[in-house]
Amino acid sequence: MTHARLPRRRFLRSSAAAALAAGAVKALGANDRLRIALIGAGDRGTALMRDVHAFAKANNAAVAAVCDVWRVNRERAAAEAEKRFGGPIATTSRFEDCLAMPDIDAAIIATPDFGHAPILKAAVEAGKDAYVEKPLTYELAEARAACEAVRRTGRIVQVGTQRRSDGLHIAAAEIVRGGVLGPITRVSVGMHFNQGPRWLRPCDDCKPEDVDWEAYLFNRPARPFDSKLLRRWHLYRELTNGIAGLWMSHFVDANVMLMDDPFPSHAVAAGGVFHWKEDRQTSDTFHALLAYPKGFIFSFAMDLANGAGTHFRLHGYNGALDMETGTLSGAGGAGAKAIKGETKIEPRGGTHHMKNFLECVFSRRKPNADIEAGWSHAVACVMTARALWTGRRQVFDQAAAEIREG
């Protein structure tokens, strides 16, 4: 392996430093190679790197740098990147290093949830385009700052809510907006898994000497090394919004895509740790209700102790649309315009989410899940997490871009 170790650099704190970095980034031409930094090289980051490889030849793209705070992940991903794309692969434990590289054009951000928005903001201010995993944020203020930075810099950003690129959802959105369902008053999602505690990743092999602990806690309070906070971050409220961000984000984004109503007006939620009693702060059972200005409720329920499966349905006066089966039917419909029989939706216009991002970097067109889509789902996810943790109804003030109790 021919990995090039980068020196540590301090975060690009000043706007002057950020502007200097942005100015050093070249404009990509049709024959230029798109060089990407992978920031966060765990399971999800590695999967996204493989997605890049699947479309690398057609889009002249390569992962050229790998960043992860844990040496084990970093070296494993760098070895795979070198095999897939050729070397050398630059490696570092600090995302700031990747963003300071003038020959890096874009970043894939696949860190734990609390890092998404701050790293995205730093990336676009350093002149990089970015693919950022969902949820866009842990905190609304960080999401707002990242969105403002993307709008200001004009960088291409794809958020990792892949249903935006799915042909079934694209076709369904046109059907819904065509009015065939009549007035829609409820969108219902239920997810039920019973697969054992797969989130209890092994921690014994995660040693302090192999982890840049300061870099991991870059925007969190300092504390002694704890491998569980790194390997099992999904369980801790300081690092994630739990089910709202980890799972609901996909469906609430699809809801916005289908219903064309970007922000909930208010939300309530309930849940808790009812079955898995390990060292866990985030819920294993969760139910949120979000009301939207157009006049419908989005209901999302999830539990981790029952395997009943998933449903995703839109309930209209004339019938229903089942997004899991792709079926439009008269189920529950009434009146002269009630839908007769069942119709399978024909997917159309779909593409791979990463392919869409790579193509948009060159074309400078808006990607399927742009920053505005990310901002919409961020609002909904943060609202419901706050509702759960406070036990109080949350209201979104769209004009002020703020969430408050009410």
C-alpha positions, 0 to 999 in steps of 0.5 A: 500500500502507498498511503500518504500520511497528511500532517495535522492542520487546525480547523479553517476557523477564519473566513479568510482561510476558508476563502483561500482554500476555496480559491485554490480549487480548480473548476472541473472540465469534462476531461478532469478527474473528480478527486473525492475525500471519504470522511468517515470510513465505517460501514456506510462510508465504505459502501458509498465508496463502492458506489463511487467505484461503480460509476467511476469510469463513466464519471471520471471519479476516484476516492483519493483520500480517506479520513477516519478517527479510528486507525482500523477503519482508516487503513482498511478503507484506504487499502480498498480505495487503493485497490479500486482506484489506484494510489497513492491514497492520502490518509488522516484522522482529521477532516480539516486535512482533507478539506485543505487539499487543493487537489480534492474536489469533493467530499463524502461525509459519512461520520456519526450524525453529530458531525454531518452539518458542521463538516458540510459547512466546512467543506463547502466553505473550503470550495468542495462539493459534497455528498452528506449522509442523512440526517443532515443534522443533530441540531437545527442551528448547525443545519441552518448554518450549513444550508446558508453556507451551501446557498452562499457558496453555490457548491453542489450538495447531495443529501443521502435520502435516496428515495429522491432518486428512486423511479417509483417515488418519482412516478408516485409524486406525479400521481399524487400531485395529479389529484387522483387520490383526492384530498389526502389527510394522512400519511402513515409509516410503520417500521418493525424490526426484531433482529436482535441487538445488531447495534451492539458493535464490538468494542474490545478491539477499539483501543485508545492508541488507535483513535484520535479522540480529540478529533472525534469529539471536535464539537462535543465536550471533552471527556476520557476515551470511551470506545462505546461512544465511538462504536455504538454512537447510535445509542447516545442522545448527545451524538444522535437524535435516535430513531427520528434521525436514523430512520424517520429521515428517509420517510419524512423526506419521501413524504415531502417529495410526494406531498410537496409540503416542505415543513411541518407546522407542529409535532408531538412524539412519544417513546422510550427504552421498553425492551432493549435495556442495555446501556442505551439512551435512544428509544427502541420504540417511537411514535411521532405525529407531524401536522403539515400546513396543507392539512394532513398528518404524517405518522411515523411509528417504529419499534425494534422488538417486533418483526411485523415489517414496514408499511408506507401509505398515503390515505386519500378520500378517493383511495390509497397509495401503498408505497411499499408495493407500489400499488394505487387502489380504492382502499378506503375510498368513497364517492363518485371518484373512488378509485376502481381496482388496483394499479401498479405504478410504473417506475420512471426517471430513476437513477442511482443516488451517487450517480446523480451526485457525480453527474451534477458535480460536472454539470452543476445542475441541482441534484435530486436531494439538494440542500433544501430537501436536507433542510426540510427533513432536518426540521422534521427530525429535530422537531420530533426529537425535541418533542420526545425528549421534552414531552411537549408539542413543538412548533416550527416558525418558518419565517424565523427558521426556528423551533419552539414549544407551543 
